[in-house]
Amino acid sequence: MKITDLNGFEITVTDLNKAIEQAENFKDLHHVPPVPYDKVRQEYWNDIYNKLLELKSKLDHEQPSR
């Protein structure tokens, strides 16, 4: 499975649930006190998080019902 980050780089996802967990943790991190680059990092990780959730949703809908 692959996603593309905001910089156009392709990222291979080998453990989707773990990747979602990691992105969820990173998306709201910031320094205390905040530094200007925090906003850029938060935008990056929010984008990754949303793309991972979208991928999970797509995969969940592709699996046949039992």
Residue frames as a rotation matrix with the C-alpha (Angstrom) as fourth column:
MET 1
0.585 0.811 0.000 0.00
0.811 -0.585 0.000 0.00
0.000 0.000 -1.000 0.00
LYS 2
-0.589 -0.800 0.113 1.24
0.806 -0.592 0.006 3.47
0.062 0.095 0.994 -0.83
ILE 3
0.687 0.669 -0.285 0.28
0.660 -0.738 -0.143 7.07
-0.306 -0.090 -0.948 -0.18
THR 4
-0.069 -0.682 0.728 1.79
0.755 -0.512 -0.408 10.32
0.652 0.521 0.551 -1.46
ASP 5
-0.094 -0.019 -0.995 2.82
0.893 -0.445 -0.076 13.00
-0.441 -0.896 0.059 1.02
LEU 6
0.752 0.458 -0.474 2.43
0.300 -0.878 -0.374 16.77
-0.587 0.139 -0.797 0.62
ASN 7
0.061 -0.839 -0.541 5.89
-0.531 -0.486 0.694 16.96
-0.845 0.245 -0.475 -0.92
GLY 8
0.514 0.237 -0.824 5.00
-0.855 0.220 -0.470 14.48
0.070 0.946 0.316 -3.66
PHE 9
-0.626 -0.776 -0.075 7.00
-0.754 0.627 -0.195 11.62
0.198 -0.065 -0.978 -2.17
GLU 10
0.316 0.703 -0.638 5.51
-0.472 0.699 0.537 8.14
0.823 0.131 0.553 -2.26
ILE 11
-0.431 -0.375 0.820 5.38
-0.902 0.194 -0.386 6.40
-0.014 -0.906 -0.422 1.12
THR 12
-0.320 0.267 -0.909 5.00
-0.176 0.926 0.334 2.64
0.931 0.267 -0.249 1.41
VAL 13
-0.008 0.430 0.903 2.68
-0.993 -0.108 0.042 1.60
0.115 -0.897 0.428 4.23
THR 14
-0.606 -0.301 -0.736 3.48
-0.303 0.943 -0.136 -1.85
0.735 0.141 -0.663 5.61
ASP 15
-0.622 0.463 -0.632 1.29
0.777 0.465 -0.425 -1.73
0.097 -0.755 -0.649 8.75
LEU 16
-0.310 0.562 0.767 -1.75
0.300 -0.707 0.640 0.48
0.902 0.429 0.051 8.19
ASN 17
0.708 0.638 -0.302 -3.09
0.465 -0.099 0.880 0.41
0.532 -0.763 -0.367 11.75
LYS 18
0.201 -0.738 -0.644 0.33
0.901 -0.119 0.417 1.25
-0.385 -0.664 0.641 13.21
ALA 19
-0.689 -0.447 0.571 0.80
0.675 -0.683 0.280 4.03
0.265 0.578 0.772 10.65
ILE 20
0.172 0.838 0.518 -2.58
0.295 -0.545 0.784 5.55
0.940 0.018 -0.341 11.58
GLU 21
0.747 0.063 -0.661 -1.64
0.662 0.018 0.750 5.39
0.059 -0.998 -0.028 15.26
GLN 22
-0.248 -0.941 -0.232 1.70
0.911 -0.308 0.274 7.07
-0.329 -0.144 0.933 14.60
ALA 23
-0.611 0.051 0.790 0.23
0.487 -0.763 0.425 9.83
0.624 0.645 0.441 12.42
GLU 24
0.514 0.857 0.043 -2.49
0.425 -0.298 0.855 10.46
0.745 -0.421 -0.517 15.00
ASN 25
0.504 -0.412 -0.759 0.18
0.808 -0.085 0.583 11.01
-0.305 -0.907 0.290 17.65
PHE 26
-0.520 -0.851 0.065 2.29
0.803 -0.462 0.376 13.31
-0.290 0.248 0.924 15.45
LYS 27
-0.173 0.464 0.869 -0.47
0.780 -0.473 0.408 15.45
0.601 0.749 -0.280 13.93
ASP 28
0.786 0.550 0.282 -1.01
0.262 -0.710 0.653 17.55
0.560 -0.440 -0.702 17.06
LEU 29
0.313 -0.755 -0.577 2.55
0.927 0.111 0.357 17.70
-0.206 -0.647 0.734 18.41
HIS 30
0.634 -0.224 0.740 4.16
0.168 -0.894 -0.414 21.09
0.754 0.387 -0.530 18.92
HIS 31
-0.445 -0.858 -0.257 6.96
0.591 -0.066 -0.804 22.67
0.673 -0.510 0.536 20.87
VAL 32
0.788 0.566 -0.242 6.41
0.561 -0.497 0.662 24.57
0.255 -0.658 -0.709 24.11
PRO 33
0.033 0.763 -0.645 6.57
-0.255 -0.618 -0.744 27.41
-0.966 0.190 0.174 23.41
PRO 34
0.698 0.323 0.639 5.46
0.470 0.466 -0.750 26.86
-0.540 0.824 0.173 19.79
VAL 35
-0.478 -0.814 -0.330 7.91
0.062 -0.406 0.912 27.49
-0.876 0.415 0.245 16.97
PRO 36
-0.109 0.483 -0.869 6.91
-0.828 -0.527 -0.190 28.71
-0.550 0.699 0.457 13.49
TYR 37
-0.667 -0.235 -0.707 7.64
-0.670 0.604 0.432 25.35
0.325 0.762 -0.560 11.83
ASP 38
-0.804 0.410 0.430 5.15
-0.060 0.664 -0.746 23.52
-0.591 -0.625 -0.509 14.10
LYS 39
0.144 0.930 -0.339 2.25
-0.539 -0.213 -0.815 24.58
-0.830 0.300 0.471 11.85
VAL 40
-0.003 -0.236 -0.972 3.97
-0.980 0.195 -0.045 23.12
0.200 0.952 -0.232 8.76
ARG 41
-0.916 -0.386 -0.108 4.62
-0.348 0.899 -0.265 19.82
0.199 -0.206 -0.958 10.56
GLN 42
-0.539 0.790 0.292 1.05
-0.108 0.279 -0.954 19.65
-0.835 -0.546 -0.065 11.84
GLU 43
0.287 0.616 -0.733 -0.31
-0.837 -0.211 -0.505 20.24
-0.466 0.759 0.456 8.32
TYR 44
-0.402 -0.544 -0.737 1.97
-0.820 0.572 0.025 17.49
0.407 0.614 -0.676 7.00
TRP 45
-0.996 -0.051 0.075 0.92
-0.082 0.858 -0.507 14.94
-0.039 -0.511 -0.859 9.62
ASN 46
-0.218 0.976 -0.011 -2.77
-0.367 -0.093 -0.926 15.86
-0.904 -0.198 0.379 9.35
ASP 47
0.184 0.214 -0.959 -2.55
-0.982 0.004 -0.187 15.22
-0.036 0.977 0.211 5.62
ILE 48
-0.717 -0.511 -0.474 -0.82
-0.516 0.846 -0.133 11.86
0.469 0.149 -0.870 6.19
TYR 49
-0.840 0.439 0.319 -3.38
-0.107 0.443 -0.890 10.91
-0.532 -0.782 -0.325 8.85
ASN 50
0.087 0.939 -0.334 -6.33
-0.631 -0.207 -0.747 11.73
-0.771 0.276 0.574 6.59
LYS 51
0.005 -0.158 -0.987 -4.83
-0.947 0.316 -0.056 9.82
0.321 0.935 -0.148 3.66
LEU 52
-0.926 -0.360 -0.112 -4.25
-0.295 0.877 -0.378 6.78
0.234 -0.317 -0.919 5.88
LEU 53
-0.524 0.813 0.253 -7.85
-0.184 0.182 -0.966 6.87
-0.832 -0.553 0.054 7.14
GLU 54
0.251 0.585 -0.771 -9.07
-0.889 -0.177 -0.423 7.17
-0.384 0.791 0.476 3.55
LEU 55
-0.421 -0.497 -0.758 -6.94
-0.745 0.667 -0.024 4.17
0.517 0.555 -0.651 2.55
LYS 56
-0.965 0.090 0.245 -8.28
-0.110 0.710 -0.695 2.14
-0.237 -0.698 -0.676 5.49
SER 57
-0.126 0.988 -0.093 -11.85
-0.459 -0.141 -0.877 3.02
-0.879 -0.067 0.471 4.59
LYS 58
0.155 0.108 -0.982 -11.26
-0.986 0.085 -0.146 2.02
0.067 0.991 0.120 0.98
LEU 59
-0.729 -0.512 -0.454 -9.72
-0.483 0.855 -0.188 -1.29
0.485 0.082 -0.871 2.00
ASP 60
-0.797 0.489 0.355 -12.51
-0.159 0.397 -0.904 -2.00
-0.583 -0.777 -0.239 4.48
HIS 61
0.157 0.917 -0.367 -15.13
-0.672 -0.173 -0.720 -1.48
-0.724 0.359 0.589 1.76
GLU 62
-0.080 -0.273 -0.959 -13.27
-0.944 0.330 -0.015 -3.76
0.321 0.904 -0.284 -0.68
GLN 63
-0.939 -0.301 0.168 -13.34
-0.343 0.867 -0.360 -6.76
-0.037 -0.396 -0.918 1.65
PRO 64
-0.416 0.821 -0.392 -16.27
-0.143 0.366 0.919 -9.11
0.898 0.439 -0.035 1.03
SER 65
-0.056 0.518 0.853 -18.95
-0.982 -0.181 0.045 -9.41
0.178 -0.836 0.519 3.70
ARG 66
-0.886 -0.259 -0.385 -19.18
-0.195 0.961 -0.197 -12.66
0.421 -0.099 -0.901 5.60
